[in-house]
């Protein structure tokens, strides 16, 4: 049943109705090896190939969320004009499919720029943050084509047609991680928690998202926008103390897992102080969330957010990176105790990788008191214990029915290889129907063993065109082509920011 609210999310697996995406833009094609670290990339991607793969993702979303737009795209593909075939996927082009259910960041930005007041504010904010010249700001203010201006603010490229010069100008650095819209914000029921990106490479994303939230998504009620920032005296502290009090939040670490339960990751990208403030902010807003589980993981590149380690498939089914399973860690430790690290005077790295789960509980009928200790004394042994708790206590599944599907079949080295290429980072179109990458063969085999169908987008599109109803698809892992998409280090969960999901019955 579709909730009457325009934007509402209270689970990870309710039928998806509306989301925000961003197609790979020209900024990705500007990355060179020397800027990998700055741009949070590990490899060069071939932009055109990446865009073709991403178009499979867009088509899949439209088949499930907005099938009428599929007919439009098919008409464009049959057009004798080559430009029409490509342009139907490109925001700003007259042929763009323009769905009100599969929303594109650049297209949304174009809409808010129609308000001159907002346009001037955003240009001023971006130019101030990027320390641009006054001349650049005036050039941007003079651009009347809002579609072009939206593209410039994202890509950072001022075309010669707009500057009057002989060649294009690079006025801002690219923001190539914007395709990972999960990180820009997270819906918590009918509110949105805005992210505060941990790295300079993504700060402009946060700025643009704030404007989209304030002037498009929640234009009618800005009280639904939650911002978590440092205390007012933050800047008075010395450097080490500021680092401890620094707030960074990224959506890949926030899961609205159940109407009464929020999971938050403490990771490389989401700081401890941010989580402290999130707990107080969520409880003070009286959103009906009773339990907040905090998952502390190692601060490393390979597992930058908790959604790179686990995601939900069904009420009783999860996909998990086995190296973070306390059950597997315990079993392996029973085989042979190793003294090697201590003998070599090196720290026990295995202990560093073991996650810790903390829980905080406030009954919905209890008024929020900032001086109350809401921490739960009962210890959760680890991530797998937490996932089982969600299935059993929140969704009332039988313990014997809870299934954990492991990355790479939990077989070394495939578990590590496939976690790196986002085997655990799937997004649910509806309960039991999730999107993954076609290169994670061993993980796909594990899905099959648990009774799931596994099919590529190309095979599924053929079935749809032959008459299969997308809504009839159940218990299926759908595989996207991913030779280039996977190089950007994010899967389908990362590439989606759900705005509206059905409530689970």
C-alpha positions as CSV (number, residue, x, y, z in Angstrom):
1,X,0.0,0.0,0.0
2,X,1.4,3.4,-1.0
3,X,1.8,5.8,1.8
4,X,-0.1,9.1,1.3
5,X,3.0,11.1,2.1
6,X,5.1,12.5,-0.7
7,X,8.4,11.4,0.7
8,X,8.5,8.7,3.3
9,X,10.9,5.8,4.1
10,X,10.7,3.5,7.1
11,X,12.5,0.4,5.9
12,X,15.2,-0.7,3.5
13,X,12.9,-3.2,1.7
14,X,9.5,-1.7,1.2
15,X,8.5,-1.4,-2.4
16,X,10.5,1.5,-3.9
17,X,8.3,4.2,-5.4
18,X,10.6,7.3,-5.8
19,X,14.3,8.0,-5.5
20,X,17.1,10.3,-6.5
21,X,19.9,9.3,-8.8
22,X,22.7,11.0,-10.8
23,X,24.0,9.8,-14.1
24,X,27.8,9.7,-14.6
25,X,28.7,13.2,-15.8
26,X,31.7,14.7,-17.6
27,X,33.6,15.3,-14.4
28,X,34.4,11.6,-14.1
29,X,36.1,11.7,-17.4
30,X,38.5,14.4,-16.1
31,X,40.2,12.3,-13.4
32,X,43.9,11.5,-13.8
33,X,46.0,9.0,-11.8
34,X,47.6,11.9,-9.9
35,X,44.3,12.9,-8.5
36,X,42.9,9.5,-7.5
37,X,43.4,10.2,-3.8
38,X,41.8,13.7,-4.0
39,X,38.8,12.4,-5.9
40,X,38.4,9.1,-3.9
41,X,38.9,6.9,-7.0
42,X,41.2,3.9,-7.4
43,X,41.2,3.7,-11.2
44,X,40.4,5.5,-14.4
45,X,36.9,4.7,-15.8
46,X,35.9,4.9,-19.4
47,X,33.0,7.4,-19.2
48,X,31.0,6.3,-22.2
49,X,31.1,2.7,-21.2
50,X,30.2,3.6,-17.7
51,X,27.2,5.7,-18.9
52,X,26.0,2.7,-21.0
53,X,26.1,0.5,-18.0
54,X,24.4,3.1,-15.9
55,X,21.6,3.4,-18.5
56,X,20.8,-0.3,-17.7
57,X,20.3,0.8,-14.1
58,X,18.0,3.7,-15.1
59,X,16.0,1.4,-17.4
60,X,15.6,-1.1,-14.6
61,X,14.3,1.5,-12.2
62,X,11.9,2.8,-14.8
63,X,10.5,-0.6,-15.5
64,X,9.6,-1.0,-11.9
65,X,8.8,2.6,-10.9
66,X,7.6,4.4,-14.0
67,X,6.9,2.0,-16.9
68,X,5.2,4.6,-19.0
69,X,8.7,6.2,-19.5
70,X,10.0,3.0,-20.9
71,X,7.6,3.4,-23.9
72,X,9.0,6.9,-24.4
73,X,12.6,5.7,-24.3
74,X,11.9,2.9,-26.7
75,X,10.4,5.4,-29.1
76,X,13.6,7.5,-28.8
77,X,15.7,4.4,-29.5
78,X,13.8,3.8,-32.7
79,X,14.4,7.4,-33.9
80,X,16.6,7.8,-37.0
81,X,18.4,10.6,-35.2
82,X,21.4,9.3,-33.3
83,X,21.3,12.2,-30.9
84,X,17.8,11.3,-29.7
85,X,18.9,7.8,-28.7
86,X,21.6,9.2,-26.4
87,X,19.8,12.3,-25.3
88,X,16.8,10.6,-23.7
89,X,19.1,9.6,-20.8
90,X,20.9,13.0,-20.5
91,X,19.3,15.7,-18.2
92,X,19.1,19.1,-19.8
93,X,18.4,17.7,-23.2
94,X,14.9,18.2,-24.7
95,X,14.6,14.4,-25.2
96,X,15.3,13.6,-21.6
97,X,12.8,11.1,-20.1
98,X,12.0,13.3,-17.1
99,X,10.4,11.0,-14.7
100,X,8.7,12.3,-11.5
101,X,9.6,9.0,-9.8
102,X,13.2,8.4,-10.9
103,X,14.5,11.9,-10.1
104,X,17.9,13.1,-11.4
105,X,20.0,15.5,-9.4
106,X,20.9,17.7,-12.3
107,X,17.3,18.0,-13.5
108,X,16.2,18.9,-10.0
109,X,18.9,21.5,-9.8
110,X,17.6,23.0,-13.1
111,X,14.1,23.3,-11.5
112,X,15.2,25.3,-8.5
113,X,17.4,27.6,-10.6
114,X,14.2,29.0,-12.2
115,X,13.8,31.0,-9.0
116,X,16.2,34.0,-9.4
117,X,16.5,34.4,-5.7
118,X,17.6,30.8,-5.2
119,X,19.8,31.0,-8.3
120,X,21.8,33.9,-6.9
121,X,22.1,32.3,-3.5
122,X,23.4,29.0,-4.9
123,X,25.9,30.6,-7.2
124,X,27.1,32.8,-4.4
125,X,27.4,29.9,-2.1
126,X,29.3,27.7,-4.6
127,X,31.6,30.4,-5.7
128,X,32.3,31.3,-2.1
129,X,33.1,27.7,-1.1
130,X,35.3,27.2,-4.2
131,X,37.0,30.6,-3.7
132,X,36.2,31.7,-7.3
133,X,36.8,35.1,-8.7
134,X,34.1,37.7,-8.8
135,X,34.3,37.6,-12.6
136,X,33.4,33.9,-12.5
137,X,30.4,34.6,-10.3
138,X,29.2,37.3,-12.7
139,X,29.6,34.9,-15.6
140,X,27.5,32.3,-13.9
141,X,24.8,34.8,-12.9
142,X,24.5,35.9,-16.5
143,X,23.7,32.4,-17.8
144,X,20.0,32.3,-18.6
145,X,19.9,28.6,-19.6
146,X,19.2,26.9,-16.3
147,X,19.9,23.4,-17.7
148,X,23.4,24.6,-18.7
149,X,24.0,26.3,-15.4
150,X,23.0,23.1,-13.5
151,X,25.4,21.1,-15.5
152,X,28.2,23.7,-14.9
153,X,27.6,23.7,-11.1
154,X,28.0,19.9,-11.1
155,X,30.7,19.3,-13.7
156,X,32.8,22.5,-13.0
157,X,33.2,23.1,-16.7
158,X,32.2,26.5,-18.2
159,X,31.8,25.9,-21.9
160,X,33.3,28.3,-24.4
161,X,29.7,29.1,-25.6
162,X,29.0,30.6,-22.2
163,X,32.3,32.3,-21.6
164,X,32.9,33.8,-25.0
165,X,36.5,32.4,-25.0
166,X,38.0,30.0,-27.5
167,X,37.9,27.0,-25.3
168,X,36.1,25.5,-22.3
169,X,37.2,26.7,-18.8
170,X,37.6,24.6,-15.7
171,X,36.1,26.8,-13.0
172,X,35.5,24.2,-10.3
173,X,36.9,20.8,-9.6
174,X,34.8,17.8,-10.6
175,X,32.6,16.0,-8.1
176,X,32.8,12.5,-9.6
177,X,31.2,10.8,-6.6
178,X,27.8,12.5,-7.1
179,X,26.6,9.3,-8.7
180,X,26.5,7.8,-5.2
181,X,23.3,9.7,-4.2
182,X,22.8,7.5,-1.1
183,X,25.5,9.5,0.6
184,X,24.0,13.0,0.1
185,X,21.2,12.5,2.6
186,X,18.8,9.9,4.1
187,X,15.1,9.8,4.5
188,X,14.1,9.0,8.1
189,X,10.4,8.5,7.8
190,X,9.0,11.9,6.5
191,X,12.2,13.8,7.5
192,X,15.5,14.1,5.6
193,X,18.9,14.0,7.5
194,X,21.4,15.9,5.4
195,X,24.9,14.6,5.1
196,X,28.0,16.5,5.9
197,X,30.6,14.9,3.7
198,X,33.9,13.8,5.3
199,X,36.1,14.7,2.4
200,X,36.8,17.9,0.4
201,X,36.0,16.1,-2.8
202,X,32.4,15.8,-1.8
203,X,31.7,19.1,0.0
204,X,30.0,20.7,-3.1
205,X,27.6,17.7,-3.1
206,X,26.5,18.6,0.4
207,X,25.9,22.2,-0.6
208,X,23.9,21.4,-3.6
209,X,21.8,18.8,-1.7
210,X,21.0,21.3,1.0
211,X,19.5,23.6,-1.7
212,X,17.6,20.8,-3.3
213,X,16.2,19.8,0.1
214,X,15.2,23.4,1.1
215,X,13.9,24.6,-2.2
216,X,12.5,21.5,-3.9
217,X,11.9,18.5,-1.7
218,X,10.8,20.3,1.4
219,X,10.0,23.7,0.1
220,X,6.7,23.7,1.8
221,X,8.0,22.6,5.2
222,X,11.7,23.1,5.9
223,X,11.2,21.8,9.4
224,X,11.4,18.3,7.9
225,X,15.1,19.0,7.1
226,X,17.5,17.8,9.8
227,X,21.0,19.2,9.9
228,X,23.6,18.1,12.4
229,X,26.4,20.5,12.9
230,X,29.2,21.2,15.4
231,X,28.5,23.1,18.6
232,X,28.8,26.9,18.4
233,X,32.0,27.0,20.4
234,X,33.7,24.4,18.1
235,X,36.1,26.9,16.6
236,X,37.4,28.0,20.0
237,X,39.1,24.7,20.7
238,X,42.6,23.7,19.7
239,X,43.2,21.5,16.7
240,X,43.2,18.1,18.4
241,X,40.0,18.9,20.3
242,X,38.4,20.1,17.0
243,X,39.2,16.8,15.4
244,X,37.4,14.9,18.2
245,X,34.4,17.2,17.9
246,X,34.3,17.2,14.1
247,X,31.0,16.1,12.5
248,X,30.9,14.2,9.3
249,X,27.9,12.1,8.1
250,X,27.4,10.1,4.9
251,X,24.2,8.3,4.0
252,X,25.9,5.0,3.3
253,X,26.3,4.7,7.1
254,X,22.6,5.3,7.9
255,X,19.9,2.7,7.5
256,X,16.2,3.2,8.2
257,X,15.9,-0.5,8.9
258,X,12.5,-0.6,10.6
259,X,9.9,1.9,11.6
260,X,11.2,1.8,15.2
261,X,14.9,1.1,14.5
262,X,17.7,3.1,13.0
263,X,21.2,1.7,12.2
264,X,24.1,4.1,12.1
265,X,27.7,3.3,11.1
266,X,30.7,4.8,12.8
267,X,33.3,4.5,10.1
268,X,35.9,6.3,8.0
269,X,33.3,8.7,6.8
270,X,30.8,9.1,9.7
271,X,32.4,10.5,12.9
272,X,31.8,9.6,16.5
273,X,30.7,13.1,17.5
274,X,28.2,13.1,14.6
275,X,26.6,9.9,15.9
276,X,26.4,11.3,19.4
277,X,24.5,14.3,18.0
278,X,22.4,12.1,15.7
279,X,21.2,10.0,18.7
280,X,20.1,13.2,20.5
281,X,18.6,14.8,17.4
282,X,16.5,11.7,16.4
283,X,15.2,11.2,19.9
284,X,14.4,14.9,20.4
285,X,12.4,15.0,17.1
286,X,10.0,12.3,18.4
287,X,10.0,10.4,15.1
288,X,8.8,7.2,16.7
289,X,12.2,5.6,16.6
290,X,12.9,3.6,19.8
291,X,16.1,1.9,19.0
292,X,19.4,3.2,17.5
293,X,22.1,0.7,16.8
294,X,25.6,2.0,16.2
295,X,28.0,-0.2,14.3
296,X,31.6,0.7,14.8
297,X,33.9,-0.6,12.0
298,X,37.5,-0.1,11.0
299,X,38.3,3.1,9.4
300,X,39.7,1.9,6.0
301,X,39.1,2.4,2.3
302,X,37.9,-1.1,1.5
303,X,34.9,-0.8,3.9
304,X,34.2,2.9,4.0
305,X,30.5,2.7,5.0
306,X,28.4,0.0,6.6
307,X,26.5,-0.6,3.4
308,X,29.7,-1.9,1.8
309,X,29.6,-4.7,4.5
310,X,25.9,-5.6,4.7
311,X,22.5,-4.7,3.2
312,X,19.0,-6.2,3.6
313,X,17.4,-8.4,1.0
314,X,14.2,-9.5,2.8
315,X,12.9,-9.4,6.4
316,X,14.8,-12.6,7.0
317,X,17.6,-12.4,4.4
318,X,20.8,-10.3,4.4
319,X,24.0,-10.2,2.4
320,X,27.2,-9.8,4.5
321,X,30.9,-9.6,4.1
322,X,32.0,-12.7,6.1
323,X,35.2,-11.1,7.5
324,X,32.8,-9.0,9.6
325,X,30.8,-12.0,10.9
326,X,31.6,-12.6,14.6
327,X,30.4,-16.2,14.1
328,X,32.9,-16.9,11.4
329,X,35.7,-15.0,13.3
330,X,35.0,-17.2,16.4
331,X,35.1,-20.4,14.3
332,X,38.4,-19.5,12.7
333,X,39.9,-18.5,16.0
334,X,39.1,-22.0,17.4
335,X,41.1,-23.6,14.6
336,X,44.5,-22.3,15.6
337,X,45.6,-19.5,18.0
338,X,48.2,-17.4,16.3
339,X,50.9,-15.7,18.4
340,X,52.7,-14.3,15.4
341,X,51.7,-10.7,15.6
342,X,52.8,-10.5,19.3
343,X,56.1,-12.2,18.6
344,X,56.8,-9.7,15.8
345,X,55.8,-6.8,18.1
346,X,53.0,-5.8,15.7
347,X,49.4,-5.0,16.8
348,X,46.8,-7.6,16.4
349,X,45.2,-6.4,13.2
350,X,42.3,-8.9,13.4
351,X,41.2,-7.2,16.6
352,X,41.1,-3.8,14.8
353,X,38.8,-5.3,12.2
354,X,36.3,-6.7,14.7
355,X,33.3,-4.4,14.8
356,X,31.5,-3.3,17.9
357,X,27.7,-2.8,18.2
358,X,26.3,-0.3,20.7
359,X,22.5,0.2,21.2
360,X,20.4,3.0,22.5
361,X,16.8,2.7,23.5
362,X,14.0,5.2,24.2
363,X,10.4,4.1,24.3
364,X,8.2,6.2,22.0
365,X,5.9,7.2,24.9
366,X,8.9,8.5,27.0
367,X,9.6,12.3,26.6
368,X,13.1,13.1,25.4
369,X,15.5,14.1,28.2
370,X,18.9,15.2,27.1
371,X,20.5,14.2,30.4
372,X,19.1,10.7,30.3
373,X,21.4,7.7,29.4
374,X,19.6,5.7,26.7
375,X,22.4,3.2,26.2
376,X,21.5,-0.5,26.4
377,X,23.6,-2.7,28.7
378,X,22.9,-5.9,26.8
379,X,25.8,-6.5,24.5
380,X,25.3,-7.4,20.8
381,X,28.2,-9.7,19.9
382,X,28.6,-8.3,16.4
383,X,27.1,-7.4,13.1
384,X,25.6,-10.9,12.3
385,X,24.0,-10.9,15.8
386,X,22.5,-7.5,15.0
387,X,21.1,-8.6,11.7
388,X,19.5,-11.6,13.3
389,X,18.1,-9.4,16.0
390,X,16.4,-7.1,13.4
391,X,14.9,-10.1,11.7
392,X,13.7,-11.8,14.8
393,X,12.8,-9.0,17.2
394,X,11.7,-6.2,14.7
395,X,10.2,-8.3,11.9
396,X,9.2,-11.4,14.0
397,X,10.9,-14.0,11.9
398,X,11.6,-17.4,13.3
399,X,15.3,-17.8,14.2
400,X,15.7,-20.8,12.0
401,X,14.4,-18.8,9.0
402,X,17.0,-16.1,9.1
403,X,19.5,-16.4,6.2
404,X,22.9,-14.8,5.8
405,X,24.3,-14.7,2.2
406,X,28.0,-14.1,2.3
407,X,30.1,-12.2,-0.1
408,X,32.0,-14.5,-2.5
409,X,30.4,-17.5,-0.9
410,X,32.6,-16.7,2.1
411,X,35.5,-18.4,0.3
412,X,38.9,-16.7,0.2
413,X,40.0,-14.8,-2.0
414,X,36.6,-14.4,-3.6
415,X,35.0,-12.9,-0.5
416,X,37.6,-10.0,-0.5
417,X,37.5,-9.6,-4.2
418,X,33.8,-9.4,-4.5
419,X,33.3,-7.2,-1.4
420,X,35.7,-4.7,-3.1
421,X,33.3,-4.8,-6.2
422,X,30.3,-4.2,-4.0
423,X,28.8,-7.7,-3.6
424,X,27.2,-6.6,-0.3
425,X,25.9,-3.3,-1.7
426,X,22.5,-4.2,-3.1
427,X,19.3,-2.1,-3.1
428,X,15.8,-3.5,-2.9
429,X,13.3,-2.6,-5.6
430,X,10.9,-4.4,-3.3
431,X,11.3,-7.1,-0.7
432,X,13.4,-9.9,-2.1
433,X,14.1,-8.2,-5.5
434,X,17.6,-6.6,-5.4
435,X,20.1,-5.1,-7.8
436,X,23.7,-6.3,-7.8
437,X,26.8,-6.4,-10.1
438,X,27.3,-9.0,-12.8
439,X,31.0,-9.5,-11.9
440,X,30.4,-11.0,-8.5
441,X,30.0,-14.6,-9.6
442,X,30.5,-16.4,-6.3
443,X,28.0,-14.1,-4.5
444,X,25.5,-14.7,-7.2
445,X,26.0,-18.4,-6.8
446,X,25.3,-18.0,-3.0
447,X,22.0,-16.3,-3.8
448,X,21.0,-19.2,-6.1
449,X,21.8,-21.6,-3.2
450,X,19.3,-19.7,-1.0
451,X,16.6,-20.1,-3.6
452,X,16.9,-16.8,-5.5
453,X,16.7,-16.4,-9.2
454,X,19.7,-14.6,-10.8
455,X,19.2,-12.8,-14.0
456,X,21.1,-10.1,-16.0
457,X,19.3,-6.8,-16.9
458,X,19.6,-7.7,-20.6
459,X,17.8,-11.0,-20.1
460,X,15.2,-9.4,-17.9
461,X,14.5,-6.6,-20.3
462,X,13.9,-9.2,-23.0
463,X,11.3,-10.9,-20.7
464,X,9.6,-7.6,-20.0
465,X,9.3,-6.8,-23.7
466,X,7.8,-10.3,-24.2
467,X,5.1,-9.5,-21.6
468,X,6.5,-10.3,-18.2
469,X,5.0,-7.9,-15.6
470,X,7.8,-6.4,-13.5
471,X,5.6,-6.5,-10.4
472,X,5.4,-10.3,-10.7
473,X,9.1,-10.7,-10.2
474,X,9.9,-12.2,-6.8
475,X,13.1,-13.4,-4.9
476,X,15.5,-12.3,-7.6
477,X,19.0,-10.9,-7.8
478,X,19.2,-8.7,-10.9
479,X,22.7,-8.2,-12.3
480,X,23.9,-4.9,-13.8
481,X,26.7,-4.8,-16.3
482,X,29.5,-3.4,-14.1
483,X,33.0,-3.5,-15.8
484,X,33.3,0.3,-15.5
485,X,30.6,1.1,-12.8
486,X,32.5,-1.1,-10.2
487,X,35.7,0.9,-10.7
488,X,34.0,3.9,-9.0
489,X,33.7,1.9,-5.8
490,X,30.0,1.9,-5.2
491,X,27.1,-0.5,-5.9
492,X,23.4,0.0,-6.5
493,X,22.7,0.8,-2.8
494,X,25.3,3.6,-3.1
495,X,23.7,4.8,-6.4
496,X,20.2,5.3,-4.9
497,X,18.6,7.7,-2.5
498,X,15.1,6.4,-1.8
499,X,12.5,9.1,-1.2
500,X,9.4,7.0,-1.0
501,X,8.9,3.3,-0.1
502,X,5.7,1.5,0.7
503,X,5.1,0.5,4.3
504,X,5.6,-3.2,4.8
505,X,2.3,-5.0,5.7
